[in-house]
Amino acid sequence: MTAPSAPPLRQAWDRPANPRPIVVIGTGGIARDAHLPAYRKAGLPVCGVYDPDQARAAALAAEFGVAHVYPTLASAAAQADAVFDVAAPPMAHLAILEALPPGATVLLQKPMGLDLDAARAIRSAVHARGQTAAVNFQLRYAPMMLALADCLARGDLGMLLEIEVHLNLATPWHLFPHLVPNPRVEIVSHSIHYLDAIRALAGNPRGVFARGFGYPGSPLADTRTTIILDYPAPLRVTLSINHHHDFARRFQDAAFRVEGTEGAAMVKLGLLLDYPVGEPDELWIVRRGGDWQQVPLAGGWFPDAFLGPMCNLQRFASGEDTRLATQVDDAWQTMALVEACYAAARQPAFPIPQD
């Protein structure tokens, strides 16, 4: 690890000095479980919520002490000086963006549409309306991932050689019934987090190799994925994702393994183990010749990672940050990588030579 005199690894995004009021559009599970708990934890002001399901919006507002439940999207869009947190399904994003005022500041829930054509339309709408918009790719902002990125930036692990994402667990897909009709599920709704986090750590790959699989008895199109990301040597990047290891906890796993010439890091994605209850996230780092050391974490993926995109967006809008990390043009590149994975999965494998 870093020398004792080195400052602690970064684990949180700086808060905006003068936070603007937040209007949450969409009051489903992600708003209840992550967005509003994160904003309450950080003291960011939520001035109102809107959802076509007014009863659900009212219940969420009461639970979190939010003053206003807007009766229409137009009334929510009229809130002065607001930052609009769009926690709605991706197929609704374009219509919501077009209902928000030109020049609005917007955080869109991931994914940025369900395919690359939708992502292009969203990007075009944001540019045409002069809006400042980011996409809530929040894993890269989780305490353990910010600390890992800081570790790599300091050179603590030397030259980056390996990134492996390994999931072998039982995901309760019944909690997400809206995914059943989707022709694409696992990569665009789940592994997109890992693809975006890898881009944040290592930049854009040159290409991909991929395969996606369903599971017997599952109504979902695909829930098991293998991906190899093609980076210049010596970096090797792989993802092995299985959401159906329902054979007790012992060998279930959810981890990032990162190795360099001088050290290695292991990240445990505890949230995914027994989701949504989860286990604590973990970050372990070792230097060559040393012992593994656990880095104390100041929070977890839920809800703390959800502060990063909102804080970065607010600070960028006020001029405190010079870079909007997941702005729509960068988010489009994550969507392009997702699209490449699906395209690669349709390609035939190289045939084995025959006599």
For each residue, the residues with C-beta under 8 A, 3 or more apart:
1: 156 263 285 286 287 290 293 295
2: 6 9 151 154 156
3: 6
4:
5:
6: 2 3 154
7:
8: 11
9: 2 146 147 150 151 295
10: 146 147 149 150
11: 8 143 144 146 147 297 298 299
12: 143 146 298 299 304 307 308
13: 141 146 307 308 311 312 315
14: 311 315 320 321
15: 19 42 44 311
16: 19 20 44 311 314 315 318 320
17: 318 320
18: 318
19: 15 16 43 44 45 314
20: 16 45 81 82 83 105 314 317 318
21: 45 46 47 48 79 81 82 83
22: 39 44 45 46 47 82 83 84 85 310
23: 46 47 48 49 50 70 76 79 82 83 84 85
24: 27 31 35 36 46 48 49 50 66 85 87
25: 49 50 51 73 76 84 85 86 87 88 96
26: 30 31 50 51 86 87 88 89 92 109
27: 24 31 32 49 50 51 53 56 57 59 60 61 87
28: 31 32 51 56 87 88
29: 32 33 175
30: 26 33 34 35 87 109
31: 24 26 27 28 34 35 36 49 60 85 87
32: 27 28 29 35 36 60 63
33: 29 30 37 276 302 303
34: 30 31 37 38 138 302 303 305 306
35: 24 30 31 32 38 39 85 87 303 306
36: 24 31 32 39 40 46 60 64 66
37: 33 34 40 41 302 303
38: 34 35 41 42 44 303 304 305 306 307 310
39: 22 35 36 42 43 44 45 46 306 307 310
40: 36 37 43 44 46 64
41: 37 38 303 304 307
42: 15 38 39 307 311
43: 19 39 40
44: 15 16 19 22 38 39 40 307 310 311 314
45: 19 20 21 22 39
46: 21 22 23 24 36 39 40 49 64 66
47: 21 22 23 66 67 68 79 82
48: 21 23 24 61 66 67 68 69 70 76 79
49: 23 24 25 27 31 46 57 60 61 66 68 69 70 76
50: 23 24 25 26 27 57 69 70 72 73 75 76
51: 25 26 27 28 54 56 57 60
52:
53: 27 56 57
54: 51 57 58 69 71
55: 58 59
56: 27 28 51 53 59 60
57: 27 49 50 51 53 54 60 61 69 70
58: 54 55 61 62 69
59: 27 55 56 62 63
60: 27 31 32 36 49 51 56 57 63 64 66
61: 27 48 49 57 58 64 65 66 67 68 69
62: 58 59 65
63: 32 59 60
64: 36 40 46 60 61
65: 61 62
66: 24 36 46 47 48 49 60 61 69
67: 47 48 61
68: 47 48 49 61
69: 48 49 50 54 57 58 61 66
70: 23 48 49 50 57 73 75 76 79
71: 54 75
72: 50 75 76
73: 25 50 70 76 77 96 99
74: 77 78 99
75: 50 70 71 72 78
76: 23 25 48 49 50 70 72 73 79 84
77: 73 74 84 99 100 101 104
78: 74 75
79: 21 23 47 48 70 76 82
80:
81: 20 21
82: 20 21 22 23 47 79 104 105
83: 20 21 22 23 105 106 107 310 313 314 317
84: 22 23 25 76 77 100 104 105 106 107
85: 22 23 24 25 31 35 107 310
86: 25 26 93 96 97 106 107 108 109
87: 24 25 26 27 28 30 31 35 109
88: 25 26 28 92 93 96 109
89: 26 92 178
90: 93 109 110 111 112 113 114 118
91: 113 114 118
92: 26 88 89 95 96
93: 86 88 90 96 97 108 109 112 113 118 122
94: 97 98 113 118 121 122 125
95: 92 98 99
96: 25 73 86 88 92 93 99 100
97: 86 93 94 100 106 108 122 125 126 129 131 133
98: 94 95 125 129
99: 73 74 77 95 96
100: 77 84 96 97 104 106 129 131
101: 77 104
102: 129 130 131
103: 129 130 131 132
104: 77 82 84 100 101 129 131 132
105: 20 82 83 84 131 132 133 313 314 317
106: 83 84 86 97 100 126 131 132 133 134
107: 83 84 85 86 133 134 135 136 309 310 313
108: 86 93 97 112 122 133 134 135 136 328 331
109: 26 30 86 87 88 90 93 135 136
110: 90 135 136 137 138 192 193 196 331
111: 90 114 119 135 188 189 192 335 338
112: 90 93 108 118 119 122 123 135 328 331 332 334 335
113: 90 91 93 94 116 117 118 119 121 122 335
114: 90 91 111 118 182 184 188
115: 118 119 184 188 335 339
116: 113 119 120 335 336 338 339
117: 113 120 121
118: 90 91 93 94 112 113 114 115 121 122
119: 111 112 113 115 116 122 123 331 332 335 336
120: 116 117 123 124 332
121: 94 113 117 118 124 125
122: 93 94 97 108 112 113 118 119 125 126 328
123: 112 119 120 126 127 328 329 332
124: 120 121 127 128
125: 94 97 98 121 122 128 129 131
126: 97 106 122 123 129 131 133 328
127: 123 124 130 328
128: 124 125
129: 97 98 100 102 103 104 125 126
130: 102 103 127
131: 97 100 102 103 104 105 106 125 126
132: 103 104 105 106 313 316 317 324 327
133: 97 105 106 107 108 126 327 328
134: 106 107 108 309 312 313 316 324 325 326 327 328 331
135: 107 108 109 110 111 112 309 326 327 328 331 334
136: 107 108 109 110 306 309 326
137: 110 140 192 193 196 197 309 326 331 334
138: 34 110 141 142 193 301 305 306 308 309
139: 142 145 193 194 196 197 301 305
140: 137 145 146 149 196 197 200 308 325 326
141: 13 138 145 146 305 306 307 308 309 312
142: 138 139 145 146 281 299 300 301 304 305 308
143: 11 12 146 147 281 297 298 299 300 304 305
144: 11 147 148 267 268 281 282 283 295 297 301
145: 139 140 141 142 148 149 197 200 256 267 305
146: 9 10 11 12 13 140 141 142 143 149 150 308
147: 9 10 11 143 144 150 151 283 295 297
148: 144 145 151 152 201 256 258 265 267 283
149: 10 140 145 146 152 153 200 201
150: 9 10 146 147 153 154
151: 2 9 147 148 154 156 157 265 285
152: 148 149 155 156 157 160 201 258 260
153: 149 150
154: 2 6 150 151
155: 152 158
156: 1 2 151 152 262 263 285 287
157: 151 152 160 258 259 260 261 262 263 264 265 285
158: 155 260 261 262 263
159: 234 260 261 262
160: 152 157 163 201 202 235 258 259 260
161: 234 235 236 259 260 261
162: 235 236 237 257 258 259 260
163: 160 198 201 202 235 236 237 238 256 257 258
164: 237 238 239 240 256 257
165: 191 194 198 238 239 240 241 255 256
166: 239 240 253 254 255 257
167: 240 241 242 243 253 254 255 269 272
168: 240 242 245 251 252 253 254
169: 242 243 245 252 253 254 272 273
170: 243 244 245 246 252
171: 190 223 243 244 272 275
172: 175 275 276
173: 176 179 218 220 223 243
174: 177
175: 29 172 275 276
176: 173 179 189
177: 174 180
178: 89 181 182
179: 173 176 182 185 189 220
180: 177 219 220
181: 178
182: 114 178 179 185 188 189 220 221
183: 221
184: 114 115 187 188 189 221 222 342
185: 179 182 188 189 190 220 221 222 223
186: 189 190 191 212 220 222 223 224 225 241 243
187: 184 190 191 192 195 210 212 222 225 227 338 341 342
188: 111 114 115 182 184 185 192 338 342
189: 111 176 179 182 184 185 186 192
190: 171 185 186 187 193 241 243
191: 165 186 187 194 195 225 227 239 241 341
192: 110 111 137 187 188 189 195 196 334 338
193: 110 137 138 139 190 196 197
194: 139 165 191 197 198 239 256
195: 187 191 192 198 199 227 229 239 334 337 338 341
196: 110 137 139 140 192 193 199 200 326 331 334
197: 137 139 140 145 193 194 200 201 256
198: 163 165 194 195 201 202 229 237
199: 195 196 202 203 204 333 334 337
200: 140 145 149 196 197 325
201: 148 149 152 160 163 197 198 258
202: 160 163 198 199 205 231 235 237
203: 199
204: 199 333 337
205: 202 208 229 230 231 237 337
206: 230 231 232
207: 229 230 340 344
208: 205 227 228 229 230 337 340 341 344
209: 227 228 230 344
210: 187 225 226 227 228 340 341 342 344 345
211: 225 226 345
212: 186 187 222 224 225 341 342 345
213: 222 223 224 225
214: 218 220 221 222 223 224
215: 218 220 223 224 243 244
216:
217:
218: 173 214 215 223 244
219: 180
220: 173 179 180 182 185 186 214 215 223
221: 182 183 184 185 214
222: 184 185 186 187 212 213 214 225
223: 171 173 185 186 213 214 215 218 220 243 244
224: 186 212 213 214 215 241 242 243 244
225: 186 187 191 210 211 212 213 222 239 240 241 341
226: 210 211 238 239 240 241
227: 187 191 195 208 209 210 238 239 241 341
228: 208 209 210 237 238 239
229: 195 198 205 207 208 237 238 239
230: 205 206 207 208 209
231: 202 205 206 235 236 237
232: 206 235
233:
234: 159 161
235: 160 161 162 163 202 231 232
236: 161 162 163 231
237: 162 163 164 198 202 205 228 229 231
238: 163 164 165 226 227 228 229
239: 164 165 166 191 194 195 225 226 227 228 229
240: 164 165 166 167 168 225 226
241: 165 167 186 190 191 224 225 226 227
242: 167 168 169 224 245
243: 167 169 170 171 173 186 190 215 223 224
244: 170 171 215 218 223 224
245: 168 169 170 242 251 252
246: 170
247: 251
248: 251 252
249: 252 273 274
250:
251: 168 245 247 248
252: 168 169 170 245 248 249 273
253: 166 167 168 169
254: 166 167 168 169 268 269 270 272 273
255: 165 166 167 266 267 268 269
256: 145 148 163 164 165 194 197 265 266 267 269
257: 162 163 164 166 264 265 266 267
258: 148 152 157 160 162 163 201 264 265 266 267
259: 157 160 161 162 263 264 265
260: 152 157 158 159 160 161 162 263 264
261: 157 158 159 161 288
262: 156 157 158 159 287 288
263: 1 156 157 158 259 260 285 286 287 288 290
264: 157 257 258 259 260 285 286
265: 148 151 157 256 257 258 259 283 284 285 286
266: 255 256 257 258 282 283 284 292
267: 144 145 148 255 256 257 258 281 282 283 284
268: 144 254 255 279 280 281 282 283
269: 167 254 255 256 272 273 281 301
270: 254 273 278 279 280 281 282 300 301
271: 275 276 278 279 281 300 301 302
272: 167 169 171 254 269 275 278
273: 169 249 252 254 269 270 278 279
274: 249 277 278 279
275: 171 172 175 271 272 278
276: 33 172 175 271 302
277: 274
278: 270 271 272 273 274 275 300 302
279: 268 270 271 273 274
280: 268 270 297 300
281: 142 143 144 267 268 269 270 271 297 300 301
282: 144 266 267 268 270 294 297
283: 144 147 148 265 266 267 268 294 295 297
284: 265 266 267 292 293 294 295
285: 1 151 156 157 263 264 265 292 293 295
286: 1 263 264 265 290 291 292 293
287: 1 156 262 263 290
288: 261 262 263
289:
290: 1 263 286 287 293
291: 286
292: 266 284 285 286
293: 1 284 285 286 290
294: 282 283 284
295: 1 9 144 147 283 284 285
296:
297: 11 143 144 147 280 281 282 283 300
298: 11 12 143 304
299: 11 12 142 143 304
300: 142 143 270 271 278 280 281 297 303 304 305
301: 138 139 142 144 269 270 271 281 304 305
302: 33 34 37 271 276 278 305 306
303: 33 34 35 37 38 41 300 306 307
304: 12 38 41 142 143 298 299 300 301 307
305: 34 38 138 139 141 142 143 145 300 301 302 308
306: 34 35 38 39 136 138 141 302 303 309 310
307: 12 13 38 39 41 42 44 141 303 304 310 311
308: 12 13 138 140 141 142 146 305 311 312
309: 107 134 135 136 137 138 141 306 312 313 325 326
310: 22 38 39 44 83 85 107 306 307 313 314
311: 13 14 15 16 42 44 307 308 314 315
312: 13 134 141 308 309 315 316 321 324 325 326
313: 83 105 107 132 134 309 310 316 317 324
314: 16 19 20 44 83 105 310 311 317 318
315: 13 14 16 311 312 318 320 321
316: 132 134 312 313 319 320 321 322 323 324 327
317: 20 83 105 132 313 314
318: 16 17 18 20 314 315
319: 316
320: 14 16 17 315 316
321: 14 312 315 316 324
322: 316
323: 316
324: 132 134 312 313 316 321 327 330
325: 134 140 200 309 312 330
326: 134 135 136 137 140 196 309 312 330 331
327: 132 133 134 135 316 324 330 331
328: 108 112 122 123 126 127 133 134 135 331 332
329: 123 332 333
330: 324 325 326 327 333 334
331: 108 110 112 119 134 135 137 196 326 327 328 334 335
332: 112 119 120 123 328 329 335 336
333: 199 204 329 330 336 337
334: 112 135 137 192 195 196 199 330 331 337 338
335: 111 112 113 115 116 119 331 332 338 339
336: 116 119 332 333 339 340
337: 195 199 204 205 208 333 334 340 341
338: 111 116 187 188 192 195 334 335 341 342
339: 115 116 335 336 342 343
340: 207 208 210 336 337 343 344
341: 187 191 195 208 210 212 225 227 337 338 344 345
342: 184 187 188 210 212 338 339 345 346
343: 339 340 346 347
344: 207 208 209 210 340 341 347
345: 210 211 212 341 342
346: 342 343
347: 343 344
348: 351
349:
350:
351: 348 354
352:
353:
354: 351
355:
